[in-house]
Amino acid sequence: MNHRLMVSDPAIRKQLQLAGLRFMCSRAQWLASEARIIGVALKNDRLTSAQVDAKLEEMGALDLVYPELMGGT
């Protein structure tokens, strides 16, 4: 099986995997923070639904959000 990342040294591969996982955790924390900020702004009428849609699209989350909201997969 071909992987995009081919590293033969197990120690180096493990370090790269750990770095990737740390990046994912920091990105998830950032995303949660942004979602809270946008949610509060929407709730307090500082952003419109259209503006929130634009922000979700900009963040690459629009395709993930609406199928969930509409009960699709």
C-alpha positions as CSV (number, residue, x, y, z in Angstrom):
1,M,0.0,0.0,0.0
2,N,1.4,3.4,-1.0
3,H,1.1,6.2,1.6
4,R,1.8,9.9,0.9
5,L,4.3,9.8,3.7
6,M,6.8,7.0,3.4
7,V,9.3,7.1,6.3
8,S,11.2,3.9,7.0
9,D,12.6,4.9,10.4
10,P,10.0,4.0,13.0
11,A,11.3,6.6,15.4
12,I,11.0,9.4,12.9
13,R,7.6,8.2,11.7
14,K,6.4,8.2,15.3
15,Q,7.6,11.8,15.8
16,L,5.9,12.9,12.6
17,Q,2.7,11.2,13.7
18,L,2.8,12.9,17.1
19,A,3.5,16.2,15.4
20,G,0.5,15.7,13.2
21,L,-1.7,14.8,16.1
22,R,-0.6,17.9,18.0
23,F,-1.4,20.0,15.0
24,M,-4.9,18.4,14.8
25,C,-5.5,19.1,18.5
26,S,-4.5,22.8,18.1
27,R,-6.6,23.2,15.0
28,A,-9.6,21.6,16.8
29,Q,-9.1,24.1,19.7
30,W,-9.0,27.0,17.3
31,L,-12.1,25.8,15.5
32,A,-14.0,25.4,18.8
33,S,-13.0,29.0,19.7
34,E,-14.1,30.4,16.4
35,A,-17.4,28.5,16.6
36,R,-18.1,30.0,20.0
37,I,-17.3,33.5,18.8
38,I,-19.5,33.2,15.7
39,G,-22.2,31.6,17.7
40,V,-22.3,34.4,20.3
41,A,-22.3,37.0,17.6
42,L,-25.2,35.2,15.8
43,K,-27.2,34.9,19.1
44,N,-26.6,38.5,19.9
45,D,-27.6,39.7,16.4
46,R,-24.1,41.0,15.6
47,L,-24.0,38.6,12.6
48,T,-26.7,37.6,10.2
49,S,-27.4,34.0,9.1
50,A,-26.0,34.9,5.7
51,Q,-22.8,36.2,7.3
52,V,-22.5,33.0,9.4
53,D,-22.9,30.9,6.3
54,A,-20.1,32.9,4.6
55,K,-17.9,32.3,7.6
56,L,-18.7,28.6,7.7
57,E,-17.9,28.4,4.0
58,E,-14.7,30.3,4.4
59,M,-13.7,27.9,7.1
60,G,-14.5,24.9,5.0
61,A,-17.3,23.8,7.4
62,L,-20.4,24.6,5.3
63,D,-20.5,21.1,3.7
64,L,-20.2,19.5,7.1
65,V,-22.7,21.6,8.8
66,Y,-25.8,21.6,6.6
67,P,-26.1,17.8,6.0
68,E,-26.1,17.4,9.8
69,L,-28.7,20.2,10.2
70,M,-30.9,18.8,7.5
71,G,-30.7,15.2,8.8
72,G,-28.7,14.0,5.8
73,T,-25.4,12.2,5.7
